[in-house]
């Protein structure tokens, strides 16, 4: 490695910890695969491009990192091998196509068939590389593939695990690749990755108390939502599909609203999305948004510098007035953007997303990468075939235009419903641009969606207004105010199944261990939980997440049990039966 991965600090970030836990629980997979493809036209030098891939991996050693648990903490270590960079020729030896006027010669027809076959092979290669799992414990969590599609057409594909990659990482990697391919040396990063991770952890620790106070009145773990074509809301990672969205119309609508109201395009998008969900019948709206946590020190780093946080509202008044409220609410959220929600509140079980509906909006301001002697085109929002919740709106706003798509879980919501929502959003933006001061009820809104609504007591909203929202288990977990991770348990990225278990009584282990031994194990495990959770009274069937537990707590419990009993608990145990009784039964059954 030519660049240090760690500098007296090897703890993984909170985001990495949560994704690692999810993978260990068998609930990650391709939802964490982040593909980036660039098509290159012209006389490409294969050896130079492969060397450029190696140079990028050397500048960003996190792309080769391995992860291991030690002393109850996840450690980020230099990988044993660098990210592979392989070349494959998909042309089948086809020559250059020839034409004579408008008549296709035999050679041209053969070349056209060869090109079609190469494109089909490329699609298969992309699918295979996205589907191929990563081993985070062994590394590397990234791989490059360069494929020749024609004598002067190539596809460069990078697939990286979200634990080491985010949206901004795409720009960084491609800029570095273009520079290295052009023969320009890549300067070492000013701050080693480990130092950047330590500084991030320090800022989270310093802001934890303020974030907890901020979120207690806002977060109520809303899992129900009304949407057109909805079967049942989902917070699980699942195979996904994409629905059509008129990106040009969406972009022009966002631009018109933003310019007319003096807000950003992202603020305009969040305002419109909240109003639309409210029109469907959601009295209290919660939409999770992926927010960048990058600082001046990490602007050139590849890594998962992103955190998913909810934006909560009860839309009312005029569109312009509500847009100003949304702007203020977003700015309030930004002040706590580095602190994961579950770390601030506790009591949030591992899941793929915070809310059934989420959004990611990335503004690209720099130019597209320029590879010497080549024309290039980049798919900035390449779909990995998976979705982390019910409905996710993905937007990339770039100088060359806006691209957008709706990702959805087809078992949770129908395609027609997604396409209807896409059209409703564009129509609302057009209406708001024409009449920003109109009351919300006078804008072109869709009818309420018929579906099972979950009644619940009123709870305080962002501005102190009483709005409906579910209470109970999540609120009790939040009141505990104990430590947790997100951007880990709940990142822009996603983490694990939305399942909790009830456990079994301490005497029912099925292990053959006597009642005295079972009682001793129960007492020992309870003591471990009390120390780690800071809770005095814990019953055998109390849910870990109700008590304020989180992914880091799971790792620490596993470490303590390993040291005390020599038993390696599985992460799946804490998804299925996150109780003292469940842990006791697992230990007793292993003795």
MARVEX-145133 format. One line per 10 residues: number of its first residue (from 1); their letters; for each residue x, y, z of C-alpha. Coordinates in nm, 3 decimals, decimal comma, padded with zeros to 5 digits. Layout:
N
NUM	a	X Y Z  ... $
END
This chain:
591
1	xxxxxxxxxx	00,000 00,000 00,000  00,135 00,343 -00,083  -00,112 00,522 00,146  -00,181 00,439 00,512  -00,521 00,304 00,598  -00,494 00,376 00,967  -00,284 00,605 01,180  -00,302 00,485 01,541  -00,677 00,432 01,489  -00,831 00,126 01,335 $
11	xxxxxxxxxx	-01,194 00,147 01,444  -01,443 00,124 01,162  -01,695 00,402 01,123  -02,051 00,374 01,251  -02,182 00,325 00,898  -01,934 00,044 00,836  -02,018 -00,123 01,164  -02,389 -00,142 01,088  -02,338 -00,276 00,737  -02,096 -00,537 00,866 $
21	xxxxxxxxxx	-02,351 -00,653 01,125  -02,615 -00,677 00,855  -02,391 -00,884 00,631  -02,308 -01,116 00,921  -02,681 -01,156 00,982  -02,728 -01,258 00,618  -02,946 -00,958 00,537  -02,719 -00,747 00,320  -02,612 -00,880 -00,017  -02,662 -00,686 -00,335 $
31	xxxxxxxxxx	-02,852 -00,401 -00,168  -02,502 -00,285 -00,062  -02,342 -00,336 -00,403  -02,265 00,003 -00,559  -02,191 -00,032 -00,931  -02,035 00,241 -01,142  -02,001 00,199 -01,518  -01,830 00,424 -01,771  -01,835 00,365 -02,146  -01,518 00,466 -02,328 $
41	xxxxxxxxxx	-01,503 00,524 -02,703  -01,172 00,560 -02,883  -00,830 00,393 -02,897  -00,805 00,284 -02,535  -00,475 00,159 -02,390  -00,579 -00,147 -02,187  -00,256 -00,172 -01,988  -00,268 00,198 -01,899  -00,629 00,170 -01,782  -00,557 -00,133 -01,563 $
51	xxxxxxxxxx	-00,256 00,050 -01,420  -00,484 00,348 -01,347  -00,718 00,117 -01,153  -00,421 -00,001 -00,945  -00,314 00,360 -00,883  -00,661 00,452 -00,758  -00,663 00,150 -00,524  -00,323 00,257 -00,390  -00,443 00,612 -00,319  -00,760 00,483 -00,148 $
61	xxxxxxxxxx	-00,656 00,178 00,058  -01,005 00,155 00,207  -01,095 -00,015 -00,125  -00,876 -00,306 -00,011  -00,972 -00,300 00,357  -01,076 -00,599 00,563  -01,299 -00,587 00,869  -01,266 -00,788 01,185  -01,424 -00,779 01,530  -01,190 -00,747 01,828 $
71	xxxxxxxxxx	-01,270 -00,656 02,189  -01,630 -00,582 02,101  -01,538 -00,331 01,830  -01,516 -00,355 01,453  -01,165 -00,295 01,326  -01,068 -00,178 00,979  -00,744 -00,339 00,865  -00,533 -00,337 00,548  -00,654 -00,610 00,316  -00,441 -00,904 00,216 $
81	xxxxxxxxxx	-00,489 -00,835 -00,153  -00,565 -00,520 -00,355  -00,890 -00,487 -00,548  -00,870 -00,704 -00,861  -00,859 -00,530 -01,197  -00,923 -00,772 -01,482  -00,967 -00,736 -01,855  -01,205 -00,938 -02,070  -01,258 -00,925 -02,447  -01,625 -00,962 -02,544 $
91	xxxxxxxxxx	-01,579 -00,893 -02,916  -01,517 -01,249 -03,024  -01,250 -01,122 -03,261  -01,492 -00,914 -03,471  -01,333 -00,666 -03,712  -01,425 -00,309 -03,789  -01,764 -00,265 -03,952  -01,776 -00,150 -04,315  -02,059 00,018 -04,507  -02,129 00,095 -04,872 $
101	xxxxxxxxxx	-02,386 00,373 -04,901  -02,706 00,257 -04,731  -02,658 -00,109 -04,821  -02,530 -00,333 -04,543  -02,251 -00,559 -04,659  -02,200 -00,906 -04,516  -01,911 -00,774 -04,311  -02,130 -00,500 -04,170  -02,406 -00,744 -04,082  -02,153 -00,973 -03,912 $
111	xxxxxxxxxx	-02,009 -00,678 -03,719  -02,356 -00,565 -03,613  -02,435 -00,914 -03,487  -02,101 -00,924 -03,305  -02,172 -00,586 -03,145  -02,515 -00,704 -03,034  -02,362 -01,018 -02,888  -02,096 -00,811 -02,709  -02,361 -00,588 -02,554  -02,556 -00,892 -02,436 $
121	xxxxxxxxxx	-02,238 -01,039 -02,289  -02,165 -00,706 -02,119  -02,511 -00,703 -01,960  -02,451 -01,055 -01,829  -02,110 -00,953 -01,695  -02,253 -00,650 -01,515  -02,528 -00,861 -01,356  -02,280 -01,126 -01,246  -02,043 -00,871 -01,092  -02,322 -00,696 -00,901 $
131	xxxxxxxxxx	-02,460 -01,027 -00,775  -02,119 -01,163 -00,669  -02,096 -01,118 -00,291  -01,814 -00,951 -00,101  -01,637 -01,105 00,197  -01,586 -00,808 00,428  -01,374 -01,010 00,669  -01,126 -01,114 00,401  -01,155 -00,820 00,162  -01,120 -00,657 -00,077 $
141	xxxxxxxxxx	-01,459 -00,480 -00,084  -01,418 -00,353 -00,443  -01,331 -00,486 -00,788  -01,264 -00,339 -01,135  -01,351 -00,499 -01,468  -01,255 -00,362 -01,810  -01,447 -00,519 -02,099  -01,384 -00,469 -02,471  -01,713 -00,441 -02,661  -01,563 -00,341 -02,996 $
151	xxxxxxxxxx	-01,214 -00,249 -03,117  -01,264 00,108 -02,996  -01,542 00,070 -02,742  -01,491 -00,043 -02,384  -01,687 -00,067 -02,061  -01,514 00,000 -01,731  -01,709 -00,135 -01,434  -01,636 -00,078 -01,067  -01,846 -00,258 -00,809  -01,779 -00,157 -00,448 $
161	xxxxxxxxxx	-01,947 -00,246 -00,121  -02,135 00,045 00,037  -01,918 -00,002 00,348  -01,635 00,168 00,156  -01,826 00,372 -00,101  -02,095 00,638 -00,143  -02,230 00,866 -00,415  -01,952 01,123 -00,389  -01,696 00,842 -00,406  -01,801 00,790 -00,768 $
171	xxxxxxxxxx	-01,684 01,138 -00,866  -01,359 01,095 -00,673  -01,275 00,757 -00,825  -01,351 00,863 -01,182  -01,150 01,186 -01,150  -00,856 00,987 -01,016  -00,891 00,723 -01,288  -00,890 00,989 -01,560  -00,583 01,156 -01,411  -00,392 00,829 -01,368 $
181	xxxxxxxxxx	-00,484 00,709 -01,718  -00,343 01,036 -01,852  -00,012 00,967 -01,679  -00,060 01,213 -01,395  00,055 01,106 -01,050  -00,208 01,084 -00,778  -00,112 01,283 -00,470  -00,143 01,103 -00,135  -00,448 01,197 00,069  -00,378 01,480 00,312 $
191	xxxxxxxxxx	-00,549 01,293 00,598  -00,524 00,913 00,638  -00,857 00,733 00,641  -00,816 00,624 01,002  -00,757 00,980 01,116  -01,068 01,093 00,930  -01,272 00,815 01,094  -01,143 00,910 01,437  -01,233 01,277 01,384  -01,582 01,173 01,273 $
201	xxxxxxxxxx	-01,627 00,962 01,586  -01,514 01,253 01,805  -01,770 01,482 01,644  -02,047 01,225 01,690  -01,959 01,182 02,057  -01,957 01,559 02,109  -02,296 01,603 01,939  -02,471 01,300 02,085  -02,660 01,472 02,367  -02,790 01,754 02,147 $
211	xxxxxxxxxx	-02,898 01,508 01,878  -03,084 01,295 02,131  -03,275 01,597 02,257  -03,354 01,705 01,901  -03,490 01,368 01,789  -03,695 01,270 02,094  -03,986 01,494 01,990  -03,964 01,406 01,623  -03,903 01,032 01,588  -04,189 00,789 01,636 $
221	xxxxxxxxxx	-04,085 00,494 01,418  -04,363 00,530 01,161  -04,380 00,207 00,963  -04,722 00,250 00,802  -04,777 00,456 00,490  -05,053 00,513 00,236  -04,946 00,495 -00,130  -05,128 00,416 -00,454  -05,105 00,047 -00,536  -04,964 -00,042 -00,194 $
231	xxxxxxxxxx	-04,984 -00,406 -00,084  -04,797 -00,368 00,246  -04,518 -00,131 00,354  -04,169 -00,278 00,380  -03,850 -00,184 00,561  -03,662 -00,490 00,437  -03,396 -00,510 00,169  -03,543 -00,702 -00,125  -03,510 -00,751 -00,499  -03,630 -00,429 -00,657 $
241	xxxxxxxxxx	-03,747 -00,279 -00,982  -03,748 00,071 -01,130  -04,050 00,271 -01,239  -04,063 00,530 -01,512  -04,016 00,892 -01,416  -04,011 01,196 -01,647  -03,675 01,330 -01,533  -03,686 01,632 -01,765  -04,027 01,739 -01,634  -03,919 01,675 -01,276 $
251	xxxxxxxxxx	-03,605 01,881 -01,328  -03,787 02,174 -01,485  -04,049 02,167 -01,208  -03,785 02,165 -00,934  -03,595 02,447 -01,103  -03,908 02,662 -01,137  -04,018 02,610 -00,777  -03,668 02,664 -00,638  -03,616 02,985 -00,834  -03,961 03,119 -00,754 $
261	xxxxxxxxxx	-03,940 03,054 -00,379  -03,570 03,108 -00,319  -03,510 02,754 -00,195  -03,276 02,483 -00,318  -03,392 02,214 -00,556  -03,354 01,955 -00,283  -03,571 02,162 -00,049  -03,828 02,197 -00,328  -03,822 01,820 -00,383  -03,867 01,739 -00,013 $
271	xxxxxxxxxx	-04,153 01,990 00,013  -04,335 01,843 -00,285  -04,280 01,484 -00,172  -04,419 01,560 00,174  -04,724 01,739 00,030  -04,788 01,447 -00,206  -04,770 01,189 00,072  -05,000 01,405 00,283  -05,249 01,417 -00,005  -05,252 01,036 -00,018 $
281	xxxxxxxxxx	-05,386 01,040 00,338  -05,070 01,035 00,553  -05,147 01,289 00,825  -04,797 01,273 00,966  -04,531 01,238 00,698  -04,184 01,093 00,756  -03,939 01,061 00,467  -03,583 00,945 00,524  -03,311 01,126 00,331  -02,950 01,033 00,264 $
291	xxxxxxxxxx	-02,734 01,322 00,387  -02,365 01,363 00,320  -02,141 01,383 00,627  -01,831 01,490 00,439  -01,608 01,764 00,573  -01,316 01,956 00,433  -01,091 01,678 00,561  -01,282 01,401 00,380  -01,382 01,571 00,056  -01,118 01,370 -00,137 $
301	xxxxxxxxxx	-01,178 01,040 00,045  -01,352 00,734 -00,090  -01,578 00,595 00,181  -01,931 00,581 00,327  -01,960 00,942 00,441  -02,339 00,944 00,448  -02,613 00,916 00,709  -02,984 00,849 00,666  -03,206 01,076 00,875  -03,583 01,131 00,876 $
311	xxxxxxxxxx	-03,758 01,455 00,786  -04,095 01,474 00,961  -04,385 01,709 00,888  -04,757 01,771 00,897  -04,812 01,970 00,572  -05,047 02,268 00,598  -05,106 02,621 00,471  -04,973 02,731 00,134  -04,704 02,557 -00,067  -04,472 02,857 -00,032 $
321	xxxxxxxxxx	-04,525 02,873 00,343  -04,472 02,500 00,389  -04,159 02,514 00,169  -04,012 02,771 00,408  -04,096 02,545 00,703  -03,935 02,250 00,526  -03,625 02,459 00,459  -03,596 02,545 00,829  -03,660 02,187 00,936  -03,392 02,057 00,701 $
331	xxxxxxxxxx	-03,143 02,309 00,832  -03,225 02,197 01,186  -03,165 01,834 01,083  -02,835 01,931 00,917  -02,699 02,045 01,252  -02,713 01,680 01,362  -02,635 01,517 01,030  -02,331 01,325 01,153  -02,505 01,159 01,447  -02,688 00,841 01,345 $
341	xxxxxxxxxx	-03,045 00,839 01,471  -03,019 00,501 01,643  -02,703 00,611 01,821  -02,881 00,921 01,949  -03,199 00,746 02,062  -03,150 00,373 02,086  -03,440 00,131 02,058  -03,426 00,110 01,677  -03,396 -00,246 01,555  -03,165 -00,331 01,263 $
351	xxxxxxxxxx	-03,343 -00,266 00,936  -03,282 -00,170 00,575  -03,427 00,180 00,601  -03,571 00,418 00,857  -03,901 00,476 00,679  -04,105 00,306 00,404  -04,042 00,603 00,169  -03,697 00,753 00,126  -03,505 00,982 -00,107  -03,149 01,040 -00,216 $
361	xxxxxxxxxx	-03,060 01,360 -00,395  -02,706 01,428 -00,513  -02,597 01,752 -00,676  -02,301 01,713 -00,908  -02,134 02,045 -00,975  -01,805 01,938 -01,134  -01,742 01,841 -01,494  -01,768 01,483 -01,614  -01,431 01,301 -01,618  -01,219 01,349 -01,928 $
371	xxxxxxxxxx	-01,006 01,052 -02,031  -00,724 01,149 -02,267  -00,807 01,058 -02,628  -01,142 00,902 -02,534  -01,507 00,997 -02,524  -01,679 00,884 -02,206  -02,030 00,851 -02,069  -02,113 00,759 -01,711  -02,420 00,599 -01,554  -02,419 00,798 -01,229 $
381	xxxxxxxxxx	-02,724 00,623 -01,083  -02,672 00,265 -01,191  -02,932 00,027 -01,046  -02,807 -00,271 -00,846  -03,133 -00,465 -00,867  -03,227 -00,425 -00,500  -03,427 -00,181 -00,290  -03,403 -00,120 00,082  -03,767 -00,031 00,158  -04,104 00,021 -00,012 $
391	xxxxxxxxxx	-04,029 00,317 -00,238  -03,707 00,511 -00,292  -03,667 00,820 -00,509  -03,315 00,854 -00,649  -03,210 01,184 -00,808  -02,876 01,296 -00,951  -02,875 01,664 -01,048  -02,580 01,739 -01,275  -02,472 02,020 -01,509  -02,562 01,800 -01,807 $
401	xxxxxxxxxx	-02,914 01,744 -01,673  -03,117 01,572 -01,403  -03,159 01,197 -01,388  -03,415 01,033 -01,161  -03,581 00,700 -01,099  -03,817 00,539 -00,854  -03,695 00,215 -00,700  -03,962 -00,007 -00,550  -04,022 -00,344 -00,393  -04,269 -00,517 -00,627 $
411	xxxxxxxxxx	-04,399 -00,735 -00,342  -04,485 -00,423 -00,144  -04,624 -00,193 -00,412  -04,736 -00,233 -00,772  -04,566 -00,076 -01,072  -04,880 00,112 -01,171  -04,893 00,272 -00,828  -04,530 00,385 -00,855  -04,584 00,533 -01,200  -04,894 00,709 -01,070 $
421	xxxxxxxxxx	-04,693 00,858 -00,784  -04,425 00,974 -01,029  -04,686 01,152 -01,245  -04,854 01,300 -00,937  -04,522 01,445 -00,817  -04,451 01,616 -01,150  -04,807 01,754 -01,170  -04,779 01,892 -00,817  -04,450 02,067 -00,894  -04,595 02,226 -01,206 $
431	xxxxxxxxxx	-04,896 02,349 -01,008  -04,675 02,482 -00,727  -04,452 02,665 -00,976  -04,758 02,835 -01,126  -04,927 02,916 -00,792  -04,676 02,895 -00,507  -04,896 03,097 -00,271  -05,203 02,879 -00,324  -05,333 02,674 -00,029  -05,227 02,313 -00,058 $
441	xxxxxxxxxx	-05,586 02,203 -00,119  -05,605 02,415 -00,436  -05,300 02,255 -00,601  -05,333 01,963 -00,845  -05,329 01,687 -00,584  -05,435 01,323 -00,626  -05,728 01,180 -00,429  -05,673 01,012 -00,095  -05,563 00,653 -00,114  -05,797 00,394 00,030 $
451	xxxxxxxxxx	-05,618 00,164 00,268  -05,584 00,058 00,630  -05,485 00,360 00,836  -05,319 00,305 01,171  -05,484 00,518 01,440  -05,261 00,649 01,717  -05,252 00,928 01,975  -05,135 01,273 01,880  -04,766 01,346 01,930  -04,572 01,672 01,904 $
461	xxxxxxxxxx	-04,451 01,761 01,557  -04,136 01,947 01,446  -04,271 02,293 01,523  -04,455 02,192 01,841  -04,778 02,118 01,652  -04,972 01,808 01,757  -04,982 01,553 01,476  -05,092 01,188 01,477  -04,824 00,924 01,517  -04,778 00,580 01,663 $
471	xxxxxxxxxx	-04,655 00,549 02,018  -04,531 00,256 02,220  -04,228 00,044 02,170  -04,020 00,289 01,966  -04,102 00,581 02,193  -04,009 00,376 02,497  -03,678 00,285 02,334  -03,615 00,650 02,252  -03,692 00,755 02,609  -03,412 00,530 02,730 $
481	xxxxxxxxxx	-03,172 00,764 02,550  -02,906 00,496 02,527  -02,628 00,463 02,273  -02,685 00,314 01,929  -02,554 00,326 01,575  -02,714 00,444 01,252  -02,569 00,509 00,920  -02,491 00,173 01,061  -02,819 00,038 01,192  -02,993 00,283 00,959 $
491	xxxxxxxxxx	-02,776 00,435 00,683  -02,818 00,565 00,353  -02,766 00,276 00,313  -02,955 00,018 00,487  -02,900 -00,247 00,747  -03,073 -00,570 00,810  -03,415 -00,722 00,846  -03,694 -00,544 01,025  -03,762 -00,828 01,265  -03,755 -00,862 01,642 $
501	xxxxxxxxxx	-03,819 -01,175 01,846  -03,976 -01,256 02,174  -03,737 -01,515 02,311  -03,813 -01,805 02,542  -03,812 -01,846 02,916  -03,478 -01,910 03,085  -03,563 -02,269 03,172  -03,666 -02,365 02,822  -03,335 -02,410 02,642  -03,375 -02,756 02,505 $
511	xxxxxxxxxx	-03,009 -02,806 02,588  -03,019 -03,058 02,864  -02,841 -02,810 03,094  -02,982 -02,822 03,445  -03,187 -02,542 03,601  -02,903 -02,431 03,830  -02,662 -02,391 03,539  -02,929 -02,217 03,334  -02,998 -01,975 03,619  -02,625 -01,900 03,648 $
521	xxxxxxxxxx	-02,596 -01,826 03,276  -02,908 -01,612 03,287  -02,767 -01,408 03,575  -02,434 -01,363 03,397  -02,593 -01,259 03,069  -02,827 -01,022 03,250  -02,528 -00,860 03,421  -02,358 -00,811 03,084  -02,672 -00,648 02,942  -02,709 -00,421 03,244 $
531	xxxxxxxxxx	-02,353 -00,297 03,212  -02,364 -00,238 02,837  -02,713 -00,088 02,826  -02,700 00,109 03,151  -03,035 -00,036 03,255  -03,083 -00,168 03,610  -03,393 -00,385 03,566  -03,388 -00,636 03,280  -03,625 -00,930 03,249  -03,532 -01,248 03,055 $
541	xxxxxxxxxx	-03,782 -01,170 02,776  -03,707 -00,798 02,741  -03,621 -00,705 02,381  -03,265 -00,576 02,334  -03,381 -00,297 02,103  -03,660 -00,190 02,335  -03,390 -00,143 02,597  -03,193 00,088 02,366  -02,963 -00,172 02,213  -02,802 -00,141 01,872 $
551	xxxxxxxxxx	-02,551 -00,308 01,643  -02,250 -00,210 01,855  -02,423 -00,358 02,162  -02,463 -00,686 01,973  -02,091 -00,695 01,897  -02,002 -00,620 02,257  -02,235 -00,891 02,393  -02,085 -01,144 02,152  -01,736 -01,046 02,266  -01,823 -01,074 02,638 $
561	xxxxxxxxxx	-01,991 -01,412 02,591  -01,695 -01,539 02,392  -01,455 -01,435 02,669  -01,673 -01,575 02,948  -01,801 -01,901 02,796  -01,597 -01,964 02,482  -01,919 -01,962 02,280  -01,946 -01,771 01,951  -02,296 -01,628 01,925  -02,441 -01,565 01,580 $
571	xxxxxxxxxx	-02,572 -01,228 01,469  -02,888 -01,400 01,348  -02,969 -01,480 01,711  -03,015 -01,109 01,784  -03,250 -01,071 01,491  -03,463 -01,373 01,579  -03,456 -01,368 01,963  -03,290 -01,049 02,094  -03,347 -01,138 02,460  -03,150 -01,257 02,761 $
581	xxxxxxxxxx	-03,346 -01,581 02,738  -03,246 -01,625 02,375  -02,878 -01,568 02,450  -02,897 -01,798 02,751  -03,050 -02,075 02,544  -02,780 -02,041 02,277  -02,501 -02,059 02,535  -02,658 -02,354 02,716  -02,710 -02,540 02,392  -02,343 -02,498 02,300 $
591	x	-02,204 -02,636 02,626 $
END
